Structures are given as structure tokens and as C-alpha cells.
Amino acid sequence: MSDSFQQILRMGQQVQARLSQLQSELGQRTVTSSSGGGMVTVTADGRGKVRSIRIDPTVVDKTDVEMLEDLVLAAVNDAQTRATTLYEEEMKKLSGGFNLPFQLPEL
């Protein structure tokens, strides 16, 4: 095996190890989003998994459930968008700002 090929293999192993570490770290980090002026707050981990939803009791109105559904949906979508942004920022750090020549696995 040539030295260049061995270096490429080592680099690949280092990237794979860092990806595993990054996935673990993102599972521990959180992003928070709210809607309705803070009436609904959603916390998700750095991989986009929703960890908690807080709903202010004053927004619960059985005659207007649709509004509450919209607030929850907006907060969840924003939290997941923030998690995606966090993931992309961390991937840029991992790759040194360059696009890697292969598709990385989704978290």
C-alpha cells in the first residue's frame, strides 16, 4: 500500500471518529424556540429530537384548539431548523469549511 493511500485511510478513520463524537455531543446540546410571544416553548437536542414542550396555560382555549396547534407546530419547526443550523455549523468546523467529497450520514 502506498503512503498516500495509508494517509487517506487514516484521515478517513479520524473523520469517522470525529463524526461519532460530534453525534454524541449534539445529542447533549439543546436549542430552544418559542412561538406566540413565549406561549409555547420547544427544546430539541442538536440532532433535532424534541426533548420538551412547554405550553403556557393561558393559551389553552378549548374553543380555539387550532391556534394552539399552530403555535406548537411553529415552535417545533423552528427548533428543528435551529438544530439543523447547529449541525451544519459543527460540520463546517469538522471539514475545515470545505465541502467533503462524499455525503455524510444524517444524524
N, C-alpha and C positions, 0 to 999 in steps of 0.2 A: 504494500500500500504506500502511496506517495505521501510525503509530509504534508502537502497541501490538502489532500483528501482527509488525512487524520485531523488536521486543524479544523476542517469544515465539520467533521463528525463531533469534535469536542465543542465547537461553537453551538452546534445543534443541541447537544446534551445540556449545555449551560442555559440556552434559551428555554428548553423544556423544563428544566429545574426552576428557573425564574418564573415561568408561566404557572407552574404548580403553586409556587409560593405566592404569586400575585392572586391567584384564585382564592387561596386561603385568606389572605389579607383583605380582599374585597368582601368576603363573607363576614368579616368582623367590622368593617366600616359601615357607616349609615349615612343616608341622605334623607332629608325631611322636606316635605312640601305641604302647602295648605291651600285651601280654597275658601271662598265665601268670607274673606277677611279673617281667616283663622277659625272658622266654624268647624271645618273638617281638616284634620292633620293626619298625614300618612308618613310613616317611616319605613324605608326599604333599605336592604343591605346593598353593598356595592355591586352585587350581581343582579339587582333588580327585584329580588324576592321581597314582597311586602311583609314587614315584621309586625306592624301595628297600625291601627286606625283609631283616631280619637274623634268623637263627634260631640260637639257642644250640645247639651240637652235642649237649649233654646231653639235649635234649628229643627228639632224633631216636631213635625206637624203632620198628623195623620191625614189631613186634608190636602197636603202638598208633598207627597212622597217623591214625586218626580224631581222636585228641586233638590232634595237630599241625595237622590241617586246621581243627579248631575254633579253635585259638589264632590261626592265620593269619587266618581269617575274622573273628574278633572284633577283631583289631588293625586290619585293613583297614577294616572298618566304622567303627570309632571314628575312625580317621584321616580318613576321608571326612566324617564328621559334624563333626569339628573344622574341616575345610576349609570346609564349608558355613557354619558359625558365623562363621568369619573373613570369608567373602564377605558374609554378611548384615550384619556389623558395619561393614564398609567401605561397603556400600551405604547404610546409615543415615547415615554421615558424608557421603556424596556428596549425599544427598537432604535433608540437614539434619534428619533424624529424621522427616520426613513421608513418607507413602506417596505415591509418584508416581502420576499418573493413568493410567499405561499400564504394560503388562507389559514388563519389561526382558529382554533376551536372556539366555539361560543361558550360562554360561561353559563 
